[in-house]
C-alpha cells in the first residue's frame, strides 16, 4: 500500500473509534442501556454554593406603603368639623353625579310613556271614518271592452252600496260595545 492509502485508512479508523465512543456515551445515558447490564454512573456538574437572596425592592416598597397610606388617610380627614367627610369621600361625591342624571332620565321616560299611552287611547277612541278606502276602484272594470257577452257585466252600484251598508253596521256594533263598556265603568 502506498503512503496515501495508509493515511486514508488511519483517518477512517480514527473516525470509527470516535463514533464508537459517542455511541457508547449515548447508550450509557439512556434507560435501555442500563437495563441491558451497562452501569455507568451519570456525571453531574458540581452544585453551586448557596447564595443569600434578599426579599427585593418590591417587598420593602409594599411594606412601606401600608403605614404611609394610613398616615395619608389620617391627614386627609378634615379636623375642623366633626361632621366633615374625608377628602377621598368628597372627591368621590364630586364625580358621582350620575345617580341624579339617572333619576332625571327615569322621570322623563315615565312622563313620555304616560303621554304615549294617553295618545294611543285618544286615537283608538276617535270615531272611525265613513270612507271606505279602495286603492284602485277600477279593478272591477279592468279587462277588454270587446268580446264581452251580453249579461256578463255587473252593476257596481249595488256592490258599492253593499259594502257601505256592511261598514255602517260594523261601526254601529263598535259604538254599541264602546257605550256598553263606558256604562259598565261608570256603574262601578
Secondary structure, 3 states (H helix, E strand, C coil): CCHHHHHHHHHHHHHHHHHHHHHHHHHHHCHHHHHCCCCCCCCCCCCCCCCCCCCCHHHHHHHHHHHHHHHHHHHHCCCCCCCCCCHHHHHHHHHCCHHHHHHHHHHHHHHHHHHHHHHHHHHHCCCCCCCCCCCCHHHHHCCCCCCCCCCCCCCHHHHHHHHHHHHHHHHHHHHHHHHHHHHHHHHC
